[in-house]
Amino acid sequence: MELFQASHQWRNRPADERFTSLIDMQEHFDRIRAESRQCVSSTRRIEARPIELEGFEIVADKVGGPVNPTHHAFGQLAQPAKAPAY
C-alpha cells in the first residue's frame, strides 16, 4: 500500500520535483544553492511592483532587481502588512 502511495505521489509532482535518483536530486539542490544568495533588507526598503497580467514582483533595495523570497521570508514580509502569506 505505501509503495503505491509513494509511486502515486511521485507521478503527480511537477517535473522539477520529480527525481529518478538521489544523485539527480542532489545535483538539483546543489544548483539551487549555488544560484541562491542571502540579502537582509529593511521592510521599508522593499517594494511590490505590478507586472502586467502576472501579478507583482518584489524588489529589494540592496539587490536592485526582482527577488524571489523563500516561503518563510515572504511570510515575514506579509506580517507587517497584515496580509495573508499564501
Buried (B, 14 or more C-beta within 10 A) or exposed (E): EEEEEEEEEEEEEEEEEEBEEEEEEEEEEEEEEEEEEEEEBEEEEBEEEEEEEEEEBBBBEEEEEEBEBEEEBBEEBEEEEEEEEE
